[in-house]
C-alpha cells in the first residue's frame, strides 16, 4: 500500500511541475507577442508593462527549480521520473530566456517609438506566430507524452530561420538606401536576431522532451532540413 501511495504522490507532483511549465510557456509566448505589439504600434506603455512584469517569469523559474530539487530529495527518482524532473529544470531555463527576449524587444520598442517606421512590420510578427506555434507544440508534446510531436518543432525552426534571413536582407538594403536610418535598422536586426534565438531555445526544449520520454539524446540537426 505504501508503494502505491508513493507512486500516486510522485505522479501528482510531476503533474504539478508540468502545470508550472505550461504556465511558464504561455507567459514567455505572451511576452514575445506583447513586445512585438509594442514595437509595431509604438506603444511604450505596453512595452514598460512587459519589462516590469519580467520578474514574474523569473520567479516562476526559481519556483520550478526549487520544486524539482525538493522532488529529487523526497523521492530519489530513477529512470523516466529522473529524466522528467531534470529535463523540466532545463526547459524552465530555456523558457525564461524566451521571456527575456521579449523584454529585450520591448526595450527596442521604447527606443524607436518616436521614430517613423522604416517599413511595415510583416515578417517579424510572422516569426512570433511561428515561435508561439513551437511553444504550443512543445507543451502539447509534454502533455501527451509524445516525442513524435516534439520532433515537429524542429521543422518549425527552419521557417523561423528563413524569416530571419529574409528580414536581414531587407534591412541591409534599407541601410544602403537610407544610411541615416542606420540605428533604427540595427534595432530591427536585433529584434529579428532575438526571435531567431528564441526559436533555438525552443528546439532545446524539444530535444529535452524527446529525452524525457525515450531516454535518447536527440539533436535538432537530425530532423531539420538539410542544406
C-alpha positions as CSV (number, residue, x, y, z in Angstrom):
1,X,0.0,0.0,0.0
2,X,2.8,2.4,0.8
3,X,4.4,1.8,-2.6
4,X,1.1,2.6,-4.3
5,X,0.6,5.8,-2.3
6,X,4.2,6.9,-3.0
7,X,3.6,6.3,-6.8
8,X,0.4,8.4,-6.6
9,X,2.3,11.2,-4.8
10,X,5.1,11.1,-7.5
11,X,2.5,11.3,-10.3
12,X,0.7,14.2,-8.5
13,X,4.0,16.1,-8.0
14,X,5.1,15.6,-11.6
15,X,1.7,16.8,-12.9
16,X,2.2,19.9,-10.7
17,X,5.6,20.5,-12.2
18,X,4.2,20.1,-15.7
19,X,1.4,22.6,-14.9
20,X,4.1,25.2,-13.9
21,X,5.9,24.6,-17.2
22,X,2.7,25.1,-19.1
23,X,2.1,28.4,-17.3
24,X,5.7,29.5,-17.9
25,X,5.5,28.6,-21.6
26,X,2.4,30.6,-22.1
27,X,3.9,33.5,-20.2
28,X,7.0,33.5,-22.3
29,X,5.0,33.3,-25.5
30,X,2.8,36.2,-24.4
31,X,5.9,38.2,-23.6
32,X,7.0,38.0,-27.2
33,X,3.6,38.8,-28.5
34,X,3.2,41.9,-26.4
35,X,6.7,43.0,-27.2
36,X,6.1,42.8,-31.0
37,X,2.7,44.6,-30.5
38,X,4.5,47.4,-28.6
39,X,7.1,47.6,-31.4
40,X,4.6,47.5,-34.3
41,X,2.2,50.1,-32.8
42,X,4.9,52.2,-31.0
43,X,3.1,51.6,-27.7
44,X,5.6,52.4,-24.9
45,X,3.0,51.8,-22.2
46,X,2.7,48.1,-23.2
47,X,6.5,47.8,-23.5
48,X,7.1,49.2,-20.0
49,X,4.4,47.0,-18.5
50,X,6.1,44.0,-20.1
51,X,9.5,45.0,-18.7
52,X,8.1,45.5,-15.2
53,X,6.4,42.1,-15.4
54,X,9.6,40.2,-16.2
55,X,10.1,39.3,-12.6
56,X,7.0,37.0,-12.7
57,X,8.7,34.7,-15.2
58,X,12.0,34.8,-13.3
59,X,10.1,34.0,-10.0
60,X,8.3,31.1,-11.7
61,X,11.6,29.7,-13.0
62,X,13.0,29.8,-9.5
63,X,9.9,28.1,-8.1
64,X,10.2,25.3,-10.7
65,X,13.9,24.9,-9.8
66,X,13.2,24.6,-6.1
67,X,10.3,22.2,-6.7
68,X,12.5,20.0,-8.8
69,X,15.1,19.8,-6.2
70,X,12.5,19.1,-3.5
71,X,11.1,16.3,-5.7
72,X,14.6,14.8,-6.1
73,X,15.3,14.9,-2.4
74,X,12.0,13.5,-1.4
75,X,11.7,10.6,-3.9
76,X,15.3,10.0,-5.2
77,X,13.8,9.2,-8.6
78,X,15.2,6.9,-11.2
79,X,14.5,6.1,-14.8
80,X,11.9,8.2,-16.6
81,X,10.9,10.1,-13.4
82,X,14.5,11.3,-13.0
83,X,14.7,12.2,-16.7
84,X,11.4,14.2,-16.4
85,X,12.4,16.2,-13.4
86,X,15.9,17.1,-14.6
87,X,14.5,17.9,-18.1
88,X,11.9,20.2,-16.6
89,X,14.7,22.2,-14.9
90,X,16.4,22.7,-18.2
91,X,13.2,23.5,-20.0
92,X,12.4,26.2,-17.4
93,X,15.8,27.8,-18.2
94,X,15.1,27.9,-21.9
95,X,11.6,29.3,-21.4
96,X,13.0,32.0,-19.1
97,X,15.4,33.0,-21.9
98,X,12.5,33.3,-24.3
99,X,10.8,35.6,-21.9
100,X,14.0,37.7,-21.6
101,X,14.0,38.2,-25.4
102,X,10.5,39.7,-25.1
103,X,11.9,42.2,-22.6
104,X,14.8,43.0,-24.9
105,X,12.4,43.6,-27.8
106,X,10.3,45.8,-25.6
107,X,13.3,48.0,-24.9
108,X,13.9,48.4,-28.6
109,X,10.2,49.4,-28.9
110,X,10.7,52.1,-26.4
111,X,13.9,53.4,-28.1
112,X,12.2,53.6,-31.5
113,X,8.7,54.7,-30.5
114,X,9.2,58.3,-31.6
115,X,10.7,57.4,-35.0
116,X,8.8,56.9,-38.2
117,X,8.7,53.2,-39.0
118,X,11.3,52.1,-41.6
119,X,8.7,49.7,-43.2
120,X,5.6,47.9,-42.2
121,X,6.3,45.0,-39.9
122,X,5.2,41.9,-41.6
123,X,7.8,39.2,-41.3
124,X,8.8,39.9,-37.7
125,X,5.2,39.3,-36.4
126,X,5.2,36.1,-38.5
127,X,8.3,35.0,-36.7
128,X,6.5,35.4,-33.4
129,X,3.5,33.5,-34.6
130,X,5.7,30.6,-35.6
131,X,7.7,30.7,-32.3
132,X,4.4,30.5,-30.4
133,X,3.4,27.6,-32.5
134,X,6.7,26.0,-31.4
135,X,5.9,26.7,-27.7
136,X,2.4,25.3,-28.0
137,X,3.6,22.2,-29.9
138,X,6.2,21.6,-27.1
139,X,3.6,21.9,-24.4
140,X,1.4,19.5,-26.2
141,X,4.2,17.1,-26.5
142,X,4.8,17.2,-22.7
143,X,1.0,16.9,-22.1
144,X,0.6,13.9,-24.3
145,X,4.0,12.2,-23.6
146,X,4.7,12.4,-27.3
147,X,8.3,12.7,-28.6
148,X,6.9,12.5,-32.1
149,X,5.1,15.7,-31.5
150,X,8.3,17.4,-30.2
151,X,10.1,16.4,-33.5
152,X,7.7,18.7,-35.4
153,X,9.2,21.7,-33.5
154,X,12.5,21.3,-35.4
155,X,10.9,21.8,-38.8
156,X,9.1,24.9,-37.5
157,X,12.5,26.4,-36.5
158,X,13.6,26.1,-40.2
159,X,10.8,28.5,-41.0
160,X,11.9,31.0,-38.3
161,X,15.4,30.9,-39.6
162,X,14.1,31.6,-43.2
163,X,12.2,34.6,-42.0
164,X,15.2,36.0,-40.1
165,X,17.4,35.7,-43.3
166,X,14.8,37.5,-45.3
167,X,14.4,40.3,-42.8
168,X,18.2,40.7,-42.6
169,X,18.5,41.0,-46.3
170,X,15.7,43.6,-46.5
171,X,17.3,45.7,-43.7
172,X,20.7,45.7,-45.3
173,X,19.1,47.0,-48.4
174,X,17.4,49.7,-46.4
175,X,20.7,50.7,-44.8
176,X,22.2,51.2,-48.3
177,X,19.2,53.3,-49.4
178,X,18.8,55.2,-46.1
179,X,22.1,55.3,-44.2
180,X,20.6,58.0,-41.9
181,X,18.3,55.3,-40.5
182,X,21.2,53.0,-39.5
183,X,20.4,52.9,-35.8
184,X,16.8,52.1,-36.4
185,X,17.7,49.3,-38.9
186,X,20.1,47.8,-36.3
187,X,17.3,47.9,-33.8
188,X,15.1,45.7,-36.0
189,X,18.1,43.5,-36.8
190,X,18.4,42.9,-33.0
191,X,14.7,42.1,-32.8
192,X,15.0,39.6,-35.6
193,X,18.1,38.0,-34.1
194,X,16.4,37.8,-30.7
195,X,13.5,36.0,-32.2
196,X,15.7,33.6,-34.0
197,X,17.5,32.8,-30.8
198,X,14.1,32.3,-29.1
199,X,13.4,29.7,-31.8
200,X,16.7,28.0,-30.9
201,X,15.7,27.8,-27.3
202,X,12.5,26.0,-28.3
203,X,14.5,23.4,-30.2
204,X,16.4,22.9,-27.0
205,X,13.1,22.3,-25.3
206,X,12.0,19.8,-27.9
207,X,15.3,17.9,-27.6
208,X,14.7,17.7,-23.8
209,X,11.2,16.4,-24.3
210,X,12.4,13.6,-26.6
211,X,15.0,12.7,-24.0
212,X,12.3,12.8,-21.2
213,X,10.2,10.1,-22.9
214,X,12.7,8.0,-24.8
215,X,16.0,8.2,-22.8
216,X,17.7,9.0,-26.1
217,X,19.8,12.2,-26.8
218,X,18.2,13.9,-29.8
219,X,19.7,16.7,-31.8
220,X,17.6,19.1,-33.9
221,X,20.1,18.7,-36.7
222,X,18.9,15.1,-37.2
223,X,15.4,16.2,-38.1
224,X,15.9,19.7,-39.7
225,X,16.0,20.5,-43.4
226,X,19.3,19.6,-45.0
227,X,21.1,22.4,-46.6
